[in-house]
Amino acid sequence: MKKVPLTARGAEQLREELDRLKRVERPRIIAAIAEARAHGDLKENAEYHAAREQQGFIEGRIQDLEAKLSLAEIIDVTQLNADGRVVFGATVAVLDVDKDEDYTYVIVGDDEADIKQGKISIGSPIARGLIGKREGDVALIEAPGGKRELEILAVRYE
């Protein structure tokens, strides 16, 4: 199977979620199912059916997280010798030349991407255009919204 890149922080967040699901959520749902069973007829017991459905979601998420972590290639950007270049896990400050606006992106794996937090997937057009560039370089990005010209202001490895 193909390894999937994941930042050290992203892997830690997935492990924390997995731990919470196994130690807190799973026992809570098991207790809710047991309580609902005690109420009698299961055919018309909405609490029982809701708890079973929630159990299915939790078990599915646990399997999903375990699979992601087993396939993860954890990359600690602080240990890389990137020589000032934009690489996976780097934090990049850019200037959108056309809009005259600054943005800061962290290049992460697909499972970690969250544009609201400035985390962009390694497979996104912006990340692909920035990879390998250095501070002061200009990247021409073919984005779905049209062409963008991004000047790299700073590259950090945090």
C-alpha positions as CSV (number, residue, x, y, z in Angstrom):
1,M,0.0,0.0,0.0
2,K,1.1,3.5,-0.7
3,K,2.3,5.6,2.2
4,V,0.4,8.9,2.8
5,P,2.4,12.0,4.1
6,L,1.3,13.4,7.4
7,T,2.9,16.1,9.6
8,A,4.0,15.2,13.1
9,R,1.3,17.5,14.5
10,G,-1.4,16.0,12.2
11,A,-0.5,12.5,13.3
12,E,-0.7,13.6,16.9
13,Q,-4.2,15.0,16.4
14,L,-5.4,11.8,14.7
15,R,-4.0,9.7,17.6
16,E,-5.7,12.0,20.2
17,E,-9.0,11.6,18.3
18,L,-8.6,7.9,18.1
19,D,-7.8,7.7,21.8
20,R,-10.8,9.8,22.7
21,L,-13.1,7.6,20.6
22,K,-11.8,4.4,22.2
23,R,-11.6,5.6,25.8
24,V,-14.5,7.9,26.1
25,E,-17.0,7.7,23.2
26,R,-17.1,3.9,22.8
27,P,-17.8,3.1,26.5
28,R,-20.4,5.9,26.6
29,I,-22.3,4.4,23.6
30,I,-22.1,0.9,25.1
31,A,-23.6,2.1,28.3
32,A,-26.3,4.0,26.4
33,I,-27.2,0.8,24.4
34,A,-27.3,-1.2,27.6
35,E,-29.6,1.3,29.2
36,A,-31.9,1.4,26.2
37,R,-32.1,-2.4,26.1
38,A,-33.3,-2.3,29.7
39,H,-36.3,-0.3,28.6
40,G,-37.8,-3.3,26.9
41,D,-39.1,-3.8,23.4
42,L,-36.2,-3.0,21.0
43,K,-38.4,-2.7,17.9
44,E,-40.0,0.5,19.0
45,N,-37.1,1.8,21.1
46,A,-35.9,5.0,19.5
47,E,-33.1,5.5,22.1
48,Y,-31.7,2.0,21.3
49,H,-31.8,2.6,17.5
50,A,-30.1,6.0,17.8
51,A,-27.4,4.6,20.1
52,R,-26.7,1.7,17.7
53,E,-26.5,4.1,14.8
54,Q,-24.1,6.3,16.7
55,Q,-22.1,3.2,17.6
56,G,-21.8,2.4,13.9
57,F,-20.5,5.9,13.2
58,I,-17.9,5.7,16.0
59,E,-16.7,2.3,15.0
60,G,-16.4,3.4,11.4
61,R,-14.3,6.5,12.4
62,I,-12.1,4.3,14.6
63,Q,-11.4,2.0,11.6
64,D,-10.8,5.0,9.4
65,L,-8.3,6.6,11.8
66,E,-6.4,3.3,12.4
67,A,-6.1,2.8,8.6
68,K,-4.8,6.4,8.1
69,L,-2.3,6.1,10.9
70,S,-1.1,2.7,9.6
71,L,-0.5,4.2,6.1
72,A,1.0,7.4,7.4
73,E,4.5,8.5,6.6
74,I,5.1,11.0,9.4
75,I,7.3,13.9,8.3
76,D,8.8,16.2,10.9
77,V,9.6,19.4,9.1
78,T,11.9,20.6,11.8
79,Q,14.2,17.6,11.1
80,L,14.4,18.3,7.3
81,N,17.3,20.0,5.6
82,A,15.2,21.9,3.1
83,D,17.8,24.6,2.4
84,G,15.2,27.4,2.5
85,R,12.9,25.7,-0.1
86,V,9.2,25.2,0.3
87,V,8.6,21.5,1.2
88,F,5.9,19.4,2.8
89,G,5.1,20.7,6.3
90,A,6.6,24.2,5.7
91,T,4.8,27.4,6.6
92,V,4.8,29.8,3.7
93,A,4.0,33.5,3.8
94,V,3.0,34.8,0.4
95,L,1.8,38.0,-1.3
96,D,-0.9,37.7,-3.9
97,V,0.5,40.2,-6.3
98,D,-2.8,40.9,-8.1
99,K,-4.9,41.4,-4.9
100,D,-2.0,42.9,-2.8
101,E,-3.0,40.6,0.1
102,D,-0.8,38.5,2.3
103,Y,-1.6,34.8,3.1
104,T,0.1,32.2,5.2
105,Y,-0.2,28.6,4.3
106,V,1.0,25.4,5.9
107,I,1.5,22.6,3.4
108,V,0.0,19.4,4.9
109,G,-1.4,16.0,3.9
110,D,-4.9,15.5,2.5
111,D,-6.4,14.5,5.9
112,E,-5.1,17.6,7.6
113,A,-6.1,20.2,5.1
114,D,-8.3,23.0,6.4
115,I,-8.3,26.2,4.4
116,K,-9.9,28.1,7.3
117,Q,-6.8,27.4,9.4
118,G,-4.5,28.1,6.4
119,K,-3.6,24.4,6.0
120,I,-3.5,23.4,2.3
121,S,-3.2,19.9,0.9
122,I,0.1,19.0,-0.8
123,G,-2.1,18.0,-3.8
124,S,-3.7,21.5,-4.1
125,P,-2.8,23.7,-7.1
126,I,-1.3,26.4,-4.7
127,A,0.9,23.9,-2.8
128,R,2.1,22.2,-6.1
129,G,3.0,25.7,-7.4
130,L,4.9,26.6,-4.2
131,I,6.9,23.4,-3.7
132,G,10.6,23.8,-4.4
133,K,10.5,27.6,-4.5
134,R,12.4,29.9,-2.1
135,E,11.8,33.2,-0.4
136,G,11.7,35.9,-3.0
137,D,10.5,33.6,-5.8
138,V,7.3,34.2,-7.6
139,A,5.0,31.2,-8.3
140,L,2.4,31.3,-11.1
141,I,-0.5,29.2,-9.9
142,E,-3.2,27.7,-12.2
143,A,-6.1,27.7,-9.7
144,P,-9.7,26.9,-10.4
145,G,-10.5,30.6,-10.0
146,G,-8.0,31.6,-12.6
147,K,-4.3,32.3,-12.6
148,R,-2.6,33.7,-9.5
149,E,0.8,35.2,-9.0
150,L,2.2,34.5,-5.5
151,E,5.4,36.1,-4.3
152,I,7.0,34.0,-1.4
153,L,7.7,36.4,1.5
154,A,9.0,33.8,4.0
155,V,9.5,30.1,4.5
156,R,9.5,28.6,8.0
157,Y,9.9,25.1,9.3
158,E,7.8,24.9,12.5
